[in-house]
């Protein structure tokens, strides 16, 4: 895990999420002159005013329809630190699965809300998703203040309504920021058109979070095996390094196998290395291969729980029947699974409890017990996201996203 701060930006369709990120990057001088010129030509061709969201919305359909189809990740480097990674996710209900998966990688969130529309159904659903994913570092950005004449009363009324809703669902935010993403007010620096606002800009607030609240804990070495290749007569165990560092000569534990292995060599791109660290994909030459295969997790410095019983929260992206058999996938681990108990269920965005205890519908959130056929290696989601996250699949595809609690 790196020191890079990941920020998911969520909100209802046309709330201005992509515009906010685009304007932020523009103000930070993240785009070249040629990129800006190209965007001006695109806007002219589409007969639109200059639109900062187009920096992110790469698909032609997105630019014409003015909403985000896919999850977009954008890196923003600053002079003072390692920078930020913005995750722009779709707000459209039919693309909710994209939004859910994109949000699961975030350290904090910006909820973008049209100040005139305030609490739309999609906004409530997105707030509930952040709650489900245990993202509690949240900025509420009340956008399009330019359309209400930068009115203090409009902002305060919207803030009061939203705060009341957040308190009711157990979510807290100390940062409500009035912004105009299109015009740049309160994005990087304080706006002169809202002298009544005494708070911070979006950029200043992100930095507050990074300094005070976001503390990246040092993690052990985790390496999910993707495959085993035969190269020059040697078997290389290949995969990505999720966190930590590995050096030649060190010992690794394979889970759930329960065997120890010694690293004889590390193969990078067309060369051997003495060490490798997080975010690299490498091949490991071990002292033996034995029963190693895809799905095993190699680790060092921190133990993994090996189990066939999981306590989890799931978010249904399709109807789920407790009586059916699923495929559970976590990283490269795959096994069949059954939901043995549904402890609680409600629908995202409201407090409706599930009517049928054996059947969940799309966008239901449930606390469940899952039993898997083959043992898997896990950690709780709050301890390490990648090893505490999974999906359930049925014949129709992904039917639920889950986190281990």
RAVENFEN-V152112 format. One record per helix or strand. SS is the DSSP state (helix for helix, strand for strand). FROM is the first residue (numbers start at 1). TO is the last residue. If there is no record, write none. Layout:
BEGIN
ss=SS from=FROM to=TO
ss=SS from=FROM to=TO
END
This chain:
BEGIN
ss=strand from=5 to=11
ss=helix from=17 to=27
ss=helix from=33 to=45
ss=helix from=52 to=55
ss=helix from=60 to=65
ss=strand from=72 to=76
ss=strand from=84 to=88
ss=helix from=93 to=103
ss=strand from=108 to=114
ss=helix from=121 to=132
ss=strand from=138 to=143
ss=helix from=145 to=148
ss=helix from=152 to=169
ss=strand from=175 to=178
ss=strand from=180 to=180
ss=strand from=185 to=185
ss=helix from=202 to=213
ss=strand from=221 to=224
ss=strand from=227 to=231
ss=strand from=234 to=243
ss=strand from=245 to=247
ss=strand from=251 to=255
ss=strand from=259 to=267
ss=strand from=272 to=273
ss=strand from=275 to=277
ss=strand from=281 to=286
ss=strand from=297 to=300
ss=strand from=305 to=316
ss=strand from=320 to=321
ss=strand from=326 to=330
ss=strand from=333 to=347
ss=strand from=353 to=353
ss=strand from=359 to=360
ss=strand from=364 to=378
ss=helix from=385 to=388
ss=strand from=389 to=394
ss=strand from=397 to=404
END
